[in-house]
Amino acid sequence: MKKPTIKLIPALTAALVFLAAVCDASAALKIYKVKGDVTIKNKAKKTVKAQRRADVQPSDILNVPAGGGVDILNSETHRIYSSLSAGSMSVKTLIEKAEAHAADITRNINRKVVAAVAENGAQKRTGYDVIGMAIHETDAIAYPHVSLPEGTSYLSYLLANAADPDSDHQSYVSLSMQPVDDGEDNEDGAFNFAVHNSMRQPLYFNIMEQREGDDIILYFPQNPIAAPKSETVASEYTYLPDNNKRGYIVIASDVDFTADDVKRLLEAGYEPDDDYYLSVLTVNQ
């Protein structure tokens, strides 16, 4: 049996964007975009017209007219959430529904990618296994030549050592930021994450952050699948650039994974049963 490996390129010091599945009362929420005569009713029962960049609270009630819409920005995570329908709803409800909708889109796309890859694999007689897609074409790839300090995992080492040369590691996935094109001026630089998968097998992926200690956060509630030998855009998740961030880290695997699975990669001496691939997108240098 092959030795499990982790393929990575140099990572940044972990202090990246934090994403919560839904915001809480402490989150800095703002109106990002308004279409139509949208109004807001606050705790004091005062109703005002929704204005771009106005602060809102999770309990505030939005009234969205037919044909209208409103986008909410979480200025801590830089994530944008869009209303899905007209009517009255709290800001919290809008965000919860937008997050659930994004997860549903991801699952539906994943099913299509899995079906397409399985069909293509059957036609070419390459033997893709649905849904595991177990084609380990990297068996012959050597473990990166990095001398680890005693008691340090490879992932922890990379998170703490951004100066390592790229040649010390293998790159199987790469991350980029694709500007959102919604037919309007994108003066704020809204973007979606895009992942290029250079392998012949599909890979589940997510954007990760290591917070204080070993706490791992994954940006997306559902791991999208990056199709083989192509670029996959996670268009259901929209963000604004954060000038305080140095970069973003993408993590990918040929099996679905959770934040707890990623957290275990920080344990010294831990060898996962599956392969993981990481890449870094550096910004604001």
N, C-alpha and C positions, 0 to 999 in steps of 0.2 A: 504494500500500500504506500502511496506517495506521501511524503512529508508535507503537512499543510503549510502553506506559505502566505505571507502578506506582502503584496507588491505596492510600493509607495514611491512618491517623489517628495522632496523636502517640504516640510510643513512650516507654518508660521507659529509664533507664540500664540497660544490659545486665548483669544479675547475677541470673539467674533459676534455676529449678530444673534441676539436671543429671540427665539420664536415661541410664543405660547399658543396652544391650539385655540383658545379663546381668551380675550383680554379680561382682566379683573379691574376693580375700581381704581387701582393705583396706576393703571396704564395711561399714558398721555395720548388721548384720542382726539383727532381733529377731522373736520370736514375737508376732504381732499378735492372732490369734484361734485358739482350739483347740476342736474338737468331738470328743468321744469320748476314749478313753484313748490318746492319742498319746505316744510316747516318743522320746527323742533319745539317740543313742550318739555320744560325741565321740571325739577322737583317742586319748584314754587308754582307750578301750573301756568307759568308764563309761556306764551307761544310766540316764537320769533321766526323770521325767515332764515332758512339755512344759508350760510355764507361760507365761501371758501376760506379755509384756515381757521374757522371758528372752533373753539374747544367744545367738546361734548363729553358727557358721562355715560357709562354703560346703561344707566336707568333712564336716560332721556328718551322721549318718544318721538319718533320720526313719522311724519305723514307724507308719503310719496304719492303724487297724483298719477293717474293713468298716463302712460307715455313718458313719465319722469324717472329719475334715478338719482342715487347718491352713493358716493364712495367714501369710505372711512379709512383714515390713515392712523395706524398705530405708530407714533413717532419714536417709540422705543425700539420696536422691531423693524420698522420701516416697511412693514407689510401693508398692502392696500386690500380692502374688502369691499366688494360691490353689492348693492341691493339686487335681489333677484326678481322682485315683483312690486307692484303698487300696493298701497294700503298703509295701515298704522303698525308700527313695530318698534321695539326698543332697540337702541344701538347694540346692546349685547345680543339680542335675537338676530339682528342683521348679520353680525359677525359669525355667530354659531351656524346660521344657515349657509353663509358663504363658504365657511370652512368645510361643512359637510358636503356641499355641492362640489367643491374642488376635489375632495377625496373620492367622490363618486365618479367624477371625470377620470381621475387617475386609474381607478379600478377598471373602468370600461376600456380605456386605452390599453391598459396592461393585457386585458383579455384578447384584444385584437392583435397585439404584438405577439403574444404567446401562440395564438392560432396561426398567424402568418409564418412565424419562424418554424413552427412544427410542420406546417404544410410544405414549406420550402425544404426543410430537412428531410422529409419523407421522399420528396421528389428527387433529391440529390443522394438519397440513401446514406445520409451522414449520421442518422440515429439520434436526433434530439429527443430528449425525454421530457414530455410535458408533465408537470410544469417546472420540474427541476432543471431541465435543459443541461444535463450533466455531460458537458464536453470540456474536459480539462486539457486544453491545448497548451497549457503553460507548465506541464510536468517537467520539461527539460530546462525551465528557467531557473537559474541559480538564485539563491537567496542574496539580497543586496549585501555587498561587502562593507558592513559597518561594524566597528568594534563598540559594543554596547557596554556602558558602565554596569558594574555588578548591581543586580536588583532593579534594573530599568528595562521596561518593555520597549520594543522597537517603535511602537506608536508614540509612547511617551517621549522617547528620544527625539523623534522628528518634530513633535509639537514644541519641544523646547530648544531645537537647534535649527533655525531657519537658514543658517549659513552653509549647510552641507551642499556640495556641488551636485547638480542634477545627475551627473554620470555615475553617482553612487547608487542610483535607484532605477527601477523600471517604471515606465509610464504607459499604462494601458487605457486610462481614461483622462480626459481633459475637460476643464470647466471654463465657460465663458458667460458673459452677460449680453443678452440679446435685447435691444431696445424695443419697447412696446409700440406697435403701429396700430392705433385705433382710429385712424382717419383724422386725428387732431394733432396740433402741435404738442410735442412731448418735451416741453421746456425743462421739466424737472428730472428728466432722464429715467423715467420708469422703465423697468426691465424685467425680463424673465431669465431664470437660469437655464443654460443649455449645456448638455453633456455630450461629448463625442466619445463613442465607444469604438476603439480600434480593434476589438477582438471579434472572433467569429461566433461568439455566443452572446445572448442577451444578458444584461446585468441590471439588477435592482440598484437604485441609487438614491441618495439623499444628501442634503447639505448639513454638515455637523458643526457643533460648537462644543468646546470643553469649557464649562464655567468653573467656578471656584471648586478646587479639589478635583475629584474625578466625576463630577456631574456632567453627563453628556446630554445635549439637546439636539434633536433632529428637527429641521425646519418644516418638513412636510408630514402631514398626518398619515399619509400612505406613500410607500416607496414607489416612485414611477419606475418603469422598465426602459432602459436604453437599448434600442434595437442594435443588432450586430452591424459593425462597419458603417455606422451612420451617426448623425447628430440628432439628439432628442431634446426638444424644447419643453420645459415644464410650464406651459403657457397658462395653466390654471392657478399659478402662484405668482403674483406681481409684487415687486418691491421698488422702493426708491433707493438710490445710492446713499451710503452713509460715509461721510467724509472722515469720520473718526475710526473707520475700520481699515486694517491693513490688508485684509484678504478674506477669502472664503475657502472652505475645505469641502470637497466632495468625497464621499465614501461610497463604494460600490461592491457588489458581491453577486455571484451566480445564484444565490439563494436569498429569499426575503429575510430581513433582519430587523431588529428592534434597537432602541437606544441602550437597553441592557446588554445586548450582544456586543455593541460597539464598546461599551464601558469595560467589558471583560478584556478587550484588546490592550487595555492599559495595565493589566496585571503582568508583572515580570514572570517570565517562564511559561505563560499561557500559550498553548498552540491550538488554534481553532480547527475544527473539522473541515471548515470551508475556507475558500480563498477570499481575501478582501483587497481592494485596490483603492488607493487614495491619490488625490491630486489637489494642487493648490492654485487658486487664482489670486494673484497679487494685485492689489489696488492701492492708490493713494501713497505711493512711495515718495 
